[in-house]
Every structure is written in structure tokens, then in C-alpha cells.
Amino acid sequence: MSGVQPPTPGTKAPASPLGTNKSVKLSFSAKTPGNGKSKEKMDRFIPTRSAMDFDSANFNLSKENAKQGAEQRDGSQEDAKEDYQKALAASLSVNDSSRILAFKQKAPAAPEGYENSLKSLYNQNLAPAVAKKQFRHVPTTQERILDAPELMDDYYLNLLDWSGGNLIAVALGKSVYLWNAGSGGVEELCTVPNEGDYISSVKWGSDGTFLAVGTSDAKVQIWDATRRKQVRELCGHTNRVSCLSWNGSILSSGSRDSTIANWDVRKRRDEACVSTITVHEQEVCGLAWSLCGQQLASGGNDNVLAIHDATFRLTNKVQAHSAAVKALAWCPYQSNLLATGGGTADRHIRFWNTHTCAMLSQIDTGSQVCALQWNPHERELLSSHGYSKNQLCLWKYPSLVKVAELTGHQGRVLHMGTSPDGCSVVTAGADETLRFWRPFGEPPGGKEADSKLLMGGAAAAAGAAGAAAGFGGLRSIR
């Protein structure tokens, strides 16, 4: 130690500070001032070879040697060497760290399939991702046009219907014609014999076999479309039969005599009329049974909407429209939701809860509402209109945002019918044409080839005489 001289030969060693000649054993254990507890400290550290990066260590050692040699060289050479070392380190992806030896084990790798248990804490306050809104393309042009001569331009009549068997019944003047949407064939079903008489309404039964036909001479005929034969004739009205609606074996008919007759077609002729309703004061022009068969809605030229139960008892009566109520459509996914449309002086579509007769919403369409059809696949409603645009409008429900507008008719669009698959719509206008549209998209399965209307395109063009060549050509319904 410094300040202590070793004894010279012949001299006696000094006395021990403790009063003894024994040598003093010095302790080099370190103590922290102010800390009563001593901690054992290691005098060396042994590196862990498994945790060392030998390539990086070799590079760092070489770099230090290079620096020492560079100090003896010229300054420009030193800068060039240092730049070279940096470029070499970057190209070799070597971590430029001053530590060469590693004194800790590497953290063990996570087992396969391990998931951090705290991950939910990181994500629990994150706002949910907003789903991207999907927009469905709505074709706005007609797929096919058929000429329909002598189609009467009368707002109060109901002259078109599409059956579950894919047959379209349309009344042209004195006759009813059936057009097969699958084959394109056209056939005349019946004709009223008396001069001046005409067909005033048509309606298919739920099975698509029987067609009810109302005439201007106050009669209701029932035809078997398969055998092309009349099976019943019902008499009870005193004026033309403007509208018809089926509920199983019950057929309801509305007339210009302001009455609604309910017929049980299973009974013989003199017992067939089971009920007569006289709730309206003018012509009954709209009639529709609900899909569940528990309610009957009727609309008249007296601007009245009436709701009846299955026993034909009047449950609600309102006069919210300011024109004739012809357009009636029951919602396919909510049994008590009814859409109604008013005539020229009203122009509104109104939505009703038929259990309470509360009006849920309404919208001014700007023109006469002639017919309504719900989209069976989406929450949408299709309306057909008269003056001045003669258009079809597709509305989103319940927002009542207009999705699309379909134009093509040159006269008011008086009647509408929906195909069995719920995708295609046929319209009949005062311009004496039938036009086919596809506003409701594809069925849930998305099988476009299954559409009987599309499959019948070539057959229709090649089938009946007078057909125009190609899909969508103009041809006559008769």
C-alpha cells in the first residue's frame, strides 16, 4: 500500500497497531455508507455464451482496432474508414452496439398458439369498426316490352295479376289473356258476350290455378286456368266489380255499388255470399287480404280506408287521404303494417299500424299513386305513379329515402304485379304496354339462371306469331 515502507534487512519490524506482532488481515468487502446491511458483490462477471451475438461482437472489436490505427493516420483516411465501417454494418444488418459480452439469458420464446392475456385490455376501449354500407344496383330500364292494345285507362280498375304458376293475366277490353312468362305463349281465356261490357278486374287464387274475373255487368266469374274452363259465376252486386282479393276459399269483391261481398266458393251458388259490407259511400277500388288472412283492407273513392277482421267485422275506419284510396299493400315481414296510396289530389303514401290504426309515417310523392308492391327480399316499397312523370319509385323503409326512379311508360302506370320469385315486376300503363322490370334484385340464393322470366326470353321470341326477334323486343300480348 502507498505510504508504507517495507522493512530493510537487519531492522526490526514495527509493532502492530493492535499491540501484537501478528499480521493484519485486511477485508476488501465493500460497505455502503449509511447502510447497515452489507451485500455481497462479485469481483467478476462471467458472460453467457448462449445469449451472445458473436458476429456483432467480432465486428465491434474490429471496429475498435480500426479506430486505434486510424488515430495514427491522416484525418481524411480516418473519415473514409469510418464511413466504410458504417456502410459495412448497414449492409450486414449488424447492430452497432457498444456491448460485446452478454450477461443475461435471452427471454424464452412464447409457446405456439400463445395469446397475450392483456390483449383485451388494449382493445376494450377501441370504438367498433363501422361496417361498410353495401349499395345494391337497381336496374332502371325495362327488360321486356309487350304491346297491350285496348288496355282501359281507368284508375279505379284492377286489370293485371301475376300468378304463382308464372302466368300473367291481363284484361284487354272485353277479353282476358294469359301470358306464360316461362314459354312466352299467349292464350285468350275468356270474353264477355254483351256489347259494351268489359272486364273490370282479375285476381289469381293463392295456388295459381283459379282466376277470379270481375265484369262490368256486376258478375264475378271463377275460371280454372289449367282446363281453361269457367267453374263458377257469382251474382250479387248491382254495378261493375272493380277489385278482388282471395283469402283461401273466401273471395272478396268490391264494386261501384259501394259494397264488399264475401263469397265462400265451396258453397253452392245461392249460399255462396256469406257477408256483405257497406262501409264505403262510393266505389270500392282497393281490396287486399293480409298475408296471414286475419285482416281485410278496403279503400274507396270516398277517400276512406277501412280495416276488417276475419269475421268481416269493421275494426278501424280512417279518412286521412284526400283522394281515392286504390293502392294497398301489406308488408310481408310485419303482419300489421299496411301501405296505402292516394289519388291525384292526395299524392301521399301512408303507412299504418292496422291494430291501432295509427299512422306511422307518410311521404308526398308528387304524383298520383296507382299501385304499391313490397320487396319480399329487402325493406323496400315500389310505387307506380300517374301524371306527370308516369314513373316507378323504389323507397327504402322506414327511412322513405328514394332508392331509384324507373321511367319508360308514356302514360300513367296503372297496375303492377310481382313474379313468383319476388324479383321481377310487370307494369301495365295507359300507353297500352306491359313492361317488365327487375328492381328487387336477385333471390336470396342468387341463382339468376333460375329466373323463369329470363329463361323464357328465347322461347317467347320464337313462340307466338308476330314476335319481334331478340330479348326485350316489342310484341303484342294477343
LUMNU-561569 format. One record per residue (C-alpha): residue in one letter; x, y, z. Coordinates in steps of 0.2 Angstrom, whole numbers, plus 5000, padded with zeros to 4 digits. Example, Ala and Ser with C-alpha at 12.3 -4.5 7.8 and 13.67 -1.06 7.14 Angstrom:
<recs>
a506249785039/s506849955036/
</recs>
This chain:
<recs>
m500050005000/s500650184997/g501550265012/v502150105020/q503950065018/p504549885018/p505749835032/t507649835027/p508749695032/g509349705050/t507949815056/k506549755067/a504849765061/p503749895069/a502449855082/s500749805076/p499449945079/l498449825089/g499849785101/t500349625093/n501649565081/k500449465071/s500049525053/v498449615050/k497149535038/l496349665028/s494549645022/f494049715005/s492249685007/a491349845002/k490049935013/t488950065008/p488950215019/g487450235029/n486850055025/g486849935040/k486649785029/s488149735018/k487849655001/e489049534993/k489749594977/m490549494964/d492349534958/r492049474941/f490649444928/i490549284918/p489649314901/t488349194895/r488849124878/s487149074873/a486549254874/m487949324864/d488049384846/f489749334841/d489649424824/s489149584832/a490549564845/n491849524832/f491349674822/n491449794837/l493149734842/s493749754824/k493049924824/e493949974840/n495649914832/a495250014817/k494950164827/q496650154836/g497550134819/a496650274812/e497250394825/q498950374818/r498450414801/d497950564791/g496150644796/s495450614779/q495950424779/e495050414796/d493450484790/a493450374775/k493750224786/e492350264797/d491150294783/y491650124776/q491350044793/k489650114794/a489150064776/l489849884780/a488749874796/a487249934787/s487449804773/l487749664785/s486249724797/v487449724812/n486849804827/d488049944831/s488049924850/s489549954862/r489149804872/i490149644867/l489849524881/a488049474886/f487749444905/k485849394904/q484949254896/k483849294882/a481949294886/p481149124881/a480149114865/a478249114868/p477448944865/e476548914849/g474748974850/y475049094865/e474049244866/n474349394877/s473149394891/l473149584892/k472649604874/s470849634879/l471449774889/y472249854874/n470649844863/q469249864876/n469150044873/l469350044855/a467750104845/p466949964835/a467349964817/v465950044806/a465349914793/k465449974776/k463750014769/q463349904754/f462449984740/r461349874728/h461249914710/v459549944704/p459249924685/t458250074679/t457750014662/q456449884657/e456949714652/r455449674640/i454049774632/l452449694627/d451049784617/a449349784626/p448049854615/e446349914622/l447049914640/m445750034648/d446450194655/d445350194671/y446150224688/y444850134698/l445049964689/n446249824693/l446749734676/l448349644679/d449049504691/w450449384691/s450149204697/g451249084707/g451248974692/n452149114682/l450549154672/i450149344669/a448349384667/v447849544659/a446149614654/l446149704637/g444449774633/k443149634633/s444449484635/v445649414647/y447349344641/l448649234649/w450449264645/n451649124651/a453249204657/g454149044655/s453748994637/g453149164631/g451549084625/v449949194624/e448149124626/e446449204627/l445549144642/c443849224641/t442749364633/v441149444639/p439749424626/n438749584628/e439149734618/g439849874628/d440349764643/y442149744648/i443249654660/s443449764676/s444649664687/v445649504688/k446449414703/w447349244705/g447049124719/s448449084731/d448848914722/g448948994705/t447548884697/f445948984699/l445749154692/a444349274698/v443649394684/g442549544688/t441549614674/s440649774671/d438949694672/a439149664690/k439649474689/v441149384697/q441749234687/i442949094693/w444049014679/d445148854680/a446648914671/t447348734669/r445748674660/r445348844653/k443548824659/q442348934670/v441848844686/r440848974695/e439849134692/l439349244707/c438049374706/g437649494720/h438249664715/t437249794706/n438749884697/r440449844690/v441649744701/s443249854702/c444349744714/l444549574720/s445549484734/w445749304739/n445949234757/g446049044755/s444248984749/i443549164753/l443449284738/s443049464742/s442449584729/g442249774729/s441049864717/r440550034711/d438950004721/s440050044736/t439849864744/i441049724748/a440449554745/n441249404753/w441049234744/d441449064750/v441748974734/r441548804742/k439648834744/r438348814731/r437848974721/d436349034732/e437349014748/a439049074742/c438849254748/v439249244767/s439449434771/t439149604763/i440049754770/t439349934767/v440650044775/h441050144759/e439950284751/q440750274734/e441550154723/v442750024731/c444350024721/g445549944733/l445449774742/a446849674750/w446849524762/s448349524774/l449649384771/c449149304787/g447249314782/q446749394798/q446349574791/l445549644776/a445949824770/s444749914758/g444950084750/g443650184741/n443350344730/d442650424746/n444450434752/v444150314766/l445250174772/a444350034782/i445149884791/h444049724794/d444449564804/a444249384798/t442449384803/f442149534792/r441849654807/l442449834804/t443849864816/n444550034810/k444050174798/v445050324794/q444950464781/a446750534781/h446950534762/s446250674752/a445850574736/a445350394731/v446250254740/k446650124727/a448450064731/l448549944745/a450049834750/w450349734766/c452049714772/p452749534770/y453849544786/q452649634798/s450849574798/n450149734804/l451049854793/l450049924778/a450550044765/t449150154756/g449250274741/g448150414737/g447550484720/t447950644711/a447350764725/d448250674738/r449950604731/h450450534748/i451050364753/r450550324771/f451050184782/w449850114796/n449850004811/t448249914807/h448049854825/t447850034832/c447550124815/a448950244820/m449850324805/l451750284807/s452450394793/q451950474776/i452850544761/d452250664747/t452750584731/g452250724720/s451050624709/q449550514709/v449950344717/c449250204707/a449950044714/l451149984728/q452249824729/w453349774744/n455049704740/p455049524748/h456949524750/e457349694757/r456449834767/e455949924751/l454249984743/l453950004725/s452650134719/s451950174702/h451350344698/g450250444686/y450450624680/s451650704677/k453150584676/n452250414675/q453750334684/l454050194696/c454950244713/l455850124724/w455850184743/k456850124757/y455850084773/p455750154786/s456850304781/l455750334765/v457350384755/k457150364737/v458250224731/a457950234712/e456750304699/l456150204684/t455450284669/g454850224652/h452950224652/q452250364641/g450550354651/r450150334670/v450750164677/l449050094682/h449449914688/m450849814695/g451249634698/t452649534706/s453449374699/p453449214709/d455249234714/g454949414720/c456249484709/s455349544693/v453949664692/v452749694677/t451849854675/a450349904664/g450150084658/a448950194650/d450150194635/e449450014631/t451049924635/l451649794648/r453449824654/f454549704664/w455749774677/r456949694689/p457049824704/f457149694718/g458749614713/e459149434714/p458349304725/p459249254741/g460149114733/g460749224719/k460349104705/e460049214691/a459849064679/d458349004689/s457349154684/k455949094673/l455649264665/l457449264659/m457349084653/g455849114644/g456649254633/a457149154619/a455549044619/a454449204619/a455449274604/a455249104594/g453549054601/a452049164596/a451749234579/g452149414577/a453549414590/a455049534587/a456749454587/g457849464602/f457649484621/g456649634625/g455849664608/l454149744606/r452749614603/s450849604606/i450049524621/r448749454609/
</recs>
